[in-house]
Amino acid sequence: MKKTILTTVSVIALMGALPALAETAKTQTEINAEASTTGGIVEDAKTAVDDMKRDSSEAYEEIKATLIGEKTDDKNMPVVIDSRKTANGIIGHHVYNEQHENLAKITDIILDKNGKAIMVVVSESLLGMGTEAAFDYSAIIRVEDDGDVIMPLTKEIIDNAAPFSDAKDEDNDKKVRVIPDNGYSVARLLDGKLLNQKKESVADIENISFKDGQTSQVIVGFDKTLGMGGEKAVLSYSDTKIIRDGESLGFQLSAKKSVQFETYKKTVTN
């Protein structure tokens, strides 16, 4: 009889303990699940970044314009330019390293007198409004499909780099990196105008395309309404030259190209 009572009490005690044991088991299961997930967090983050890049790449703009013939008797041809290979397709985009760390934002590209990209300017502020630093354009490993730039940088390298200034004042600290003589800011060029031989404005500069780090084409717009719409034309960089007017920069057409461009404008605006 005592054995029966003891057995019954033991069963009751065991049944009372089961919820606690189940809770313990559940907690342990969750811990194990979390532990197994932790190892994939970095991989999941990389996958998420790649997914976002792919989505933005698929939505990227194609610039449709008319290429003005390089020779006087060449026909003007419709062209489509991949904006990922243009100034606007790089400036404003982010700088990553090979570890997928978002380090900075591109704020400018600096050209030499021949139109070759020699420097890339970045801001560690992801809004592009912080202190800027400049690095050799050749340091770019690659430009991703969405325009983001891959460079062998770290936050420490950017923090320790000499600050960049586009001013050339003689009083500048020697530790400040400035635009070299006969160097040009692409950001300023994008705010500039296309000029004829009389230095009259004939179009707005809308974008600049690059090929292997060399300025290839100038994309301009005209016949706009309240700054919108209008027509787009593409000119070979070799048909222009960069000119400076105080703080402003612009592209000036050659004599023959000025005539050819005005003729084209009349055909599409009349």
Summary of the structure (lengths in Angstrom):
residues: 270
radius of gyration: 30.0
end to end distance: 113.8
largest distance: 119.1
contacts: 774
relative contact order: 0.12
helix: 33%
strand: 34%
